[in-house]
Amino acid sequence: MTHTLTLYLFVASGGAVGACLRFFFTGLVDSWFGKALPFGTLAVNVVGSFLLATLYGFIERGDLAEQPYRALIGVGLLGALTTFSTFTIETLTLLENGLWLKALANIVLNVCACLLAAWLAVELTKG
């Protein structure tokens, strides 16, 4: 399947469900454990990373077709549940291919660049 309207509808549908699940589960986990640390976000990131790696494992083994499952579940549902899952699977792929320095660079750049961007946005929006 190429990038057709159908694929975009799969992404949008999965994304709507994933966003709602994220909102529900982060609230639920935070109500259980409090907000001393963002346990809700941690929970969806860990679960999302596990589920995305599972999906990609099934696709790689040939048990599932890449489309529509990648668009619906991988990009849509899990992408909206957590973008950390995408970062995780990309880094894991680099490690599995023996590209340790690229994996390390990906980790450092993602964490540092995102923190820097967030800090810059906060600074720029201060009154």
C-alpha positions as CSV (number, residue, x, y, z in Angstrom):
1,M,0.0,0.0,0.0
2,T,1.3,3.4,-0.8
3,H,0.5,6.7,1.0
4,T,-3.1,6.8,0.2
5,L,-6.0,8.4,1.9
6,T,-6.8,5.0,3.5
7,L,-3.4,4.9,5.2
8,Y,-3.9,8.4,6.6
9,L,-7.3,7.4,7.9
10,F,-5.7,4.4,9.6
11,V,-3.1,6.7,11.2
12,A,-5.8,9.2,12.3
13,S,-8.0,6.5,13.7
14,G,-5.2,4.9,15.6
15,G,-3.9,8.2,16.8
16,A,-7.3,9.2,18.2
17,V,-7.5,6.0,20.2
18,G,-3.8,6.2,21.3
19,A,-4.3,9.8,22.5
20,C,-7.3,8.9,24.5
21,L,-5.5,5.8,26.0
22,R,-2.6,8.0,27.0
23,F,-4.9,10.5,28.7
24,F,-6.7,7.7,30.5
25,F,-3.7,5.6,31.6
26,T,-1.5,8.5,32.7
27,G,-4.3,9.8,34.9
28,L,-5.0,6.3,36.3
29,V,-1.3,5.6,37.1
30,D,-0.8,9.0,38.6
31,S,-3.9,8.5,40.8
32,W,-2.3,5.2,42.0
33,F,1.2,6.4,42.6
34,G,0.9,10.2,43.0
35,K,2.8,12.8,41.0
36,A,6.1,12.9,42.9
37,L,7.5,11.5,39.6
38,P,5.7,11.3,36.3
39,F,4.9,7.6,36.7
40,G,2.0,7.8,34.3
41,T,4.2,9.0,31.5
42,L,6.8,6.4,32.4
43,A,4.2,3.7,32.3
44,V,2.9,4.6,28.8
45,N,6.4,5.0,27.5
46,V,7.5,1.5,28.7
47,V,4.3,-0.1,27.6
48,G,4.3,1.7,24.2
49,S,8.0,0.7,23.6
50,F,7.2,-2.9,24.4
51,L,4.1,-3.0,22.2
52,L,5.9,-1.3,19.2
53,A,8.8,-3.7,19.4
54,T,6.3,-6.6,19.5
55,L,4.5,-5.2,16.5
56,Y,7.7,-4.8,14.6
57,G,8.9,-8.3,15.6
58,F,5.7,-9.7,14.1
59,I,6.1,-7.7,10.9
60,E,9.7,-8.7,10.5
61,R,8.9,-12.4,11.0
62,G,6.2,-12.1,8.4
63,D,3.4,-12.9,10.8
64,L,1.7,-9.5,10.0
65,A,1.7,-7.4,6.9
66,E,3.5,-4.1,7.2
67,Q,0.4,-2.2,6.1
68,P,-2.2,-1.5,7.5
69,Y,-0.8,-2.6,10.9
70,R,2.2,-0.3,10.9
71,A,0.1,2.7,10.0
72,L,-2.9,1.9,12.3
73,I,-1.0,0.5,15.4
74,G,2.6,1.6,15.0
75,V,2.3,5.1,13.8
76,G,-1.3,5.9,14.9
77,L,-2.1,4.2,18.1
78,L,1.3,3.8,19.6
79,G,2.6,7.0,18.1
80,A,-0.1,8.9,19.9
81,L,0.2,6.8,23.1
82,T,4.0,7.7,23.1
83,T,6.5,9.0,20.7
84,F,9.1,7.6,23.0
85,S,8.3,4.1,21.6
86,T,9.5,5.2,18.1
87,F,12.7,6.6,19.5
88,T,13.2,3.3,21.4
89,I,12.7,1.1,18.4
90,E,15.0,3.3,16.2
91,T,17.7,3.2,18.8
92,L,17.3,-0.6,19.3
93,T,17.6,-1.1,15.5
94,L,20.9,0.8,15.5
95,L,22.2,-1.3,18.3
96,E,21.1,-4.5,16.6
97,N,23.0,-3.5,13.5
98,G,26.1,-2.9,15.6
99,L,26.0,0.9,15.1
100,W,26.8,1.6,18.8
101,L,28.1,5.1,18.2
102,K,25.0,6.1,16.2
103,A,22.8,4.6,18.8
104,L,24.6,6.6,21.5
105,A,24.4,9.7,19.4
106,N,20.7,9.2,18.9
107,I,20.1,8.8,22.6
108,V,22.2,11.9,23.6
109,L,20.9,14.1,20.8
110,N,17.2,13.2,21.4
111,V,17.4,13.7,25.2
112,C,19.6,16.8,25.1
113,A,18.0,18.5,22.1
114,C,14.5,17.9,23.4
115,L,15.4,19.3,26.8
116,L,17.1,22.3,25.2
117,A,14.1,22.9,23.0
118,A,11.7,22.7,25.9
119,W,13.9,25.0,28.0
120,L,14.2,27.5,25.1
121,A,10.4,27.5,24.6
122,V,9.8,28.1,28.3
123,E,12.3,31.0,28.3
124,L,10.8,32.5,25.1
125,T,7.3,32.4,26.5
126,K,8.1,33.9,29.9
127,G,6.3,37.2,30.4
